[in-house]
Amino acid sequence: MRPGGCRPVRIAVLGVALITALGLSACGRDDGGDDPRTVTVVGNGKVTGVPDTLRADIGVEATAADVSSALNESSAQVTKVTDAVVAEGVDRKDVATQQVDLSPRYSNATPGGSSEISGYQATNTIRVTIRDIAKASDILAAAATAGGDNTRISNVTFAIDDDAELMKQAREAAFDDARSRADQYASLAGDSLGKVQKISETTSGQEQPAPLQRDSSVAAAPVPVEPGQQTLTFSVTVTYALT
């Protein structure tokens, strides 16, 4: 055999292997893809209701020369506030300690000198949940009277405590909206709407601030409280199959 005579055979074998590999690749390919055809839409639903609950943070500040005196005074005052709101009809279990804070107070430094601790300020804050909106004005006034001039009311918000029925209505409205949108897209694409593949949801609007949201000292006179109306917004993301 002449030198190099085996080369044509090797080339032929490689050529057959290459053709075989290409043939297997073509057989395993699916131009249509394996993923189902779907459409994903977002539906929105809104319902309106009247708040039935008011929450407020009520704090009392006390300043004294030493830590113990400041803490004791603030504790005594917040106890009076708690007893006052309970006497006005708030369930004691709806009164919870929100924050206890103690910080030093400094004297003004003289030129060239350094400031020194001149006393301590203690703040004791409770969160009160008022479930009878009609009594909210009198309850806040009673708290202010019991706590004195150092009473602070903040973070006043309205909420719908029993919102199960409203949320059901909002959920139905959101899903109907999603179905309508999906139907339209399927029609535009020349398809029919299939089964639901995936659902996810979000809600908002359960609480809204009242006019007394910012920190403020209040007088003992009744505080005007108007709950107004509250809108619950429900969004649902739905994925449908296309057939």
C-alpha positions as CSV (number, residue, x, y, z in Angstrom):
1,M,0.0,0.0,0.0
2,R,1.3,3.4,-0.9
3,P,2.1,5.9,1.9
4,G,-0.9,7.9,3.1
5,G,-3.3,5.3,1.6
6,C,-5.5,5.2,4.7
7,R,-6.4,8.9,4.5
8,P,-9.4,8.6,2.2
9,V,-11.0,6.0,4.4
10,R,-10.6,8.2,7.5
11,I,-12.2,11.2,5.7
12,A,-15.1,9.0,4.7
13,V,-15.7,7.8,8.2
14,L,-15.6,11.3,9.6
15,G,-18.0,12.4,6.9
16,V,-20.5,9.7,7.9
17,A,-20.2,10.6,11.6
18,L,-20.9,14.3,10.8
19,I,-24.0,13.5,8.7
20,T,-25.3,11.2,11.5
21,A,-24.8,13.9,14.1
22,L,-26.7,16.4,12.0
23,G,-29.5,13.9,11.4
24,L,-30.0,13.3,15.2
25,S,-30.0,17.0,15.9
26,A,-32.7,17.6,13.3
27,C,-34.9,14.8,14.6
28,G,-34.8,16.2,18.2
29,R,-35.7,19.8,17.2
30,D,-39.2,21.1,17.7
31,D,-39.7,24.4,15.8
32,G,-42.9,25.0,17.8
33,G,-41.2,24.9,21.2
34,D,-42.3,23.1,24.3
35,D,-43.6,26.1,26.3
36,P,-47.4,26.6,26.1
37,R,-48.7,29.9,24.7
38,T,-50.1,32.1,27.4
39,V,-51.3,35.6,28.1
40,T,-50.7,37.5,31.4
41,V,-52.9,40.4,32.5
42,V,-53.4,42.6,35.5
43,G,-56.9,43.2,36.7
44,N,-57.9,45.9,39.2
45,G,-60.9,46.2,41.6
46,K,-61.9,49.0,43.9
47,V,-64.6,49.1,46.6
48,T,-65.4,51.9,49.1
49,G,-66.4,51.5,52.7
50,V,-66.6,53.6,55.9
51,P,-63.8,53.0,58.4
52,D,-64.9,51.4,61.7
53,T,-61.6,51.7,63.6
54,L,-59.3,54.5,64.6
55,R,-55.7,54.0,65.9
56,A,-53.7,56.7,67.6
57,D,-50.3,56.8,69.4
58,I,-50.6,58.8,72.6
59,G,-47.4,59.7,74.4
60,V,-46.5,61.6,77.6
61,E,-43.2,63.4,78.1
62,A,-41.6,64.0,81.5
63,T,-38.4,65.9,82.4
64,A,-36.5,65.5,85.7
65,A,-33.1,65.9,87.2
66,D,-32.4,62.1,87.3
67,V,-33.3,59.0,85.3
68,S,-35.6,57.4,87.9
69,S,-37.7,60.6,88.5
70,A,-38.2,61.1,84.7
71,L,-39.2,57.5,84.1
72,N,-41.5,57.4,87.2
73,E,-43.3,60.6,86.2
74,S,-43.8,59.5,82.6
75,S,-45.1,56.1,83.7
76,A,-47.5,57.7,86.2
77,Q,-48.9,60.0,83.5
78,V,-49.3,57.3,80.9
79,T,-51.1,55.2,83.5
80,K,-53.5,58.0,83.9
81,V,-54.0,58.3,80.2
82,T,-54.6,54.5,79.9
83,D,-57.2,54.6,82.7
84,A,-58.9,57.6,81.1
85,V,-59.3,56.0,77.7
86,V,-60.5,52.7,79.3
87,A,-63.1,54.7,81.3
88,E,-64.3,56.2,78.0
89,G,-65.0,52.7,76.6
90,V,-61.7,51.5,75.1
91,D,-61.1,47.8,75.9
92,R,-57.9,47.5,77.9
93,K,-56.5,44.9,75.5
94,D,-56.7,47.6,72.8
95,V,-54.1,49.6,74.7
96,A,-50.5,48.6,74.0
97,T,-47.1,50.1,74.9
98,Q,-45.6,51.4,71.6
99,Q,-42.4,53.0,72.8
100,V,-40.4,54.0,75.9
101,D,-37.6,56.5,75.3
102,L,-35.1,58.0,77.7
103,S,-32.6,60.7,76.7
104,P,-30.4,63.2,78.5
105,R,-30.9,66.9,78.4
106,Y,-27.8,69.2,78.1
107,S,-27.2,72.6,79.5
108,N,-26.0,75.4,77.2
109,A,-22.2,75.4,77.0
110,T,-20.3,78.5,78.1
111,P,-17.8,79.9,75.6
112,G,-14.8,77.7,75.7
113,G,-16.6,75.1,77.9
114,S,-18.5,71.9,77.2
115,S,-22.2,71.2,77.8
116,E,-23.2,69.0,80.7
117,I,-26.2,66.8,81.4
118,S,-28.8,68.9,83.2
119,G,-31.5,66.3,83.4
120,Y,-33.4,63.5,81.6
121,Q,-36.5,63.4,79.4
122,A,-38.6,60.2,79.4
123,T,-41.3,59.5,76.8
124,N,-43.8,56.7,77.2
125,T,-46.1,56.1,74.3
126,I,-49.1,53.8,74.0
127,R,-51.1,52.8,70.9
128,V,-54.9,53.0,71.4
129,T,-57.3,51.2,69.1
130,I,-60.7,52.8,69.2
131,R,-63.4,50.6,67.7
132,D,-66.3,52.9,68.2
133,I,-65.6,55.9,65.9
134,A,-68.5,57.9,67.5
135,K,-66.5,58.0,70.8
136,A,-63.1,58.8,69.3
137,S,-63.4,62.5,69.8
138,D,-64.2,62.2,73.5
139,I,-61.6,59.5,74.0
140,L,-58.8,61.6,72.6
141,A,-59.9,64.6,74.7
142,A,-59.9,62.4,77.8
143,A,-56.4,61.3,77.1
144,A,-55.2,64.8,76.7
145,T,-56.8,65.9,79.9
146,A,-55.3,63.0,81.8
147,G,-51.8,63.4,80.4
148,G,-51.6,67.2,80.8
149,D,-49.7,69.7,78.8
150,N,-47.0,67.2,77.9
151,T,-49.4,64.9,76.0
152,R,-48.6,64.1,72.4
153,I,-50.9,62.5,69.9
154,S,-49.5,61.2,66.6
155,N,-50.0,58.6,63.9
156,V,-53.8,58.8,63.9
157,T,-55.1,56.5,61.2
158,F,-58.5,55.2,60.2
159,A,-59.0,51.5,59.1
160,I,-61.7,49.1,58.2
161,D,-61.2,46.4,60.8
162,D,-63.8,44.0,59.4
163,D,-63.1,44.2,55.7
164,A,-63.7,40.6,54.7
165,E,-66.8,41.3,52.6
166,L,-65.3,44.4,51.0
167,M,-62.2,42.4,50.1
168,K,-64.3,39.7,48.6
169,Q,-66.1,42.3,46.4
170,A,-62.8,43.9,45.3
171,R,-61.3,40.5,44.5
172,E,-64.2,39.6,42.3
173,A,-64.1,42.9,40.5
174,A,-60.3,42.5,39.9
175,F,-60.7,39.0,38.6
176,D,-63.6,40.0,36.3
177,D,-61.4,42.9,35.0
178,A,-58.5,40.5,34.3
179,R,-60.7,38.0,32.5
180,S,-62.1,40.8,30.3
181,R,-58.6,42.0,29.4
182,A,-57.4,38.5,28.6
183,D,-60.5,37.8,26.4
184,Q,-59.7,40.9,24.4
185,Y,-56.0,40.0,23.9
186,A,-56.9,36.4,22.9
187,S,-59.4,37.7,20.4
188,L,-56.9,40.1,18.9
189,A,-54.4,37.3,18.6
190,G,-57.0,35.0,16.9
191,D,-57.0,32.6,19.8
192,S,-59.4,31.3,22.5
193,L,-58.8,31.7,26.2
194,G,-57.9,28.5,28.0
195,K,-57.5,27.6,31.7
196,V,-55.9,29.8,34.3
197,Q,-52.2,28.9,34.8
198,K,-51.2,31.3,37.6
199,I,-52.8,33.9,40.0
200,S,-51.1,36.4,42.3
201,E,-52.6,39.3,44.2
202,T,-51.8,42.6,46.0
203,T,-54.0,44.9,48.1
204,S,-53.7,48.5,49.3
205,G,-55.8,51.2,51.1
206,Q,-56.6,49.4,54.3
207,E,-55.5,52.4,56.4
208,Q,-55.6,56.1,55.8
209,P,-54.2,59.0,57.9
210,A,-56.5,61.2,59.8
211,P,-56.0,65.0,60.1
212,L,-54.0,64.6,63.4
213,Q,-51.3,62.5,61.8
214,R,-48.4,64.8,62.7
215,D,-47.2,65.2,66.3
216,S,-49.2,67.8,68.1
217,S,-50.2,68.9,71.6
218,V,-54.0,68.9,72.0
219,A,-56.3,70.7,74.3
220,A,-58.8,69.0,76.5
221,A,-61.7,70.1,74.2
222,P,-63.2,67.4,72.0
223,V,-61.1,66.8,68.9
224,P,-63.1,66.8,65.6
225,V,-62.8,63.3,64.0
226,E,-64.4,62.6,60.6
227,P,-63.7,59.1,59.2
228,G,-65.1,59.8,55.7
229,Q,-64.8,56.9,53.3
230,Q,-62.0,54.6,52.5
231,T,-61.2,52.9,49.2
232,L,-59.8,49.4,49.1
233,T,-57.8,48.6,46.0
234,F,-57.2,45.0,44.9
235,S,-54.9,44.0,42.0
236,V,-54.7,40.5,40.6
237,T,-52.2,39.2,38.0
238,V,-53.6,36.2,36.1
239,T,-51.9,34.0,33.4
240,Y,-54.2,32.2,31.0
241,A,-53.4,29.5,28.4
242,L,-54.2,30.3,24.8
243,T,-55.7,27.6,22.7
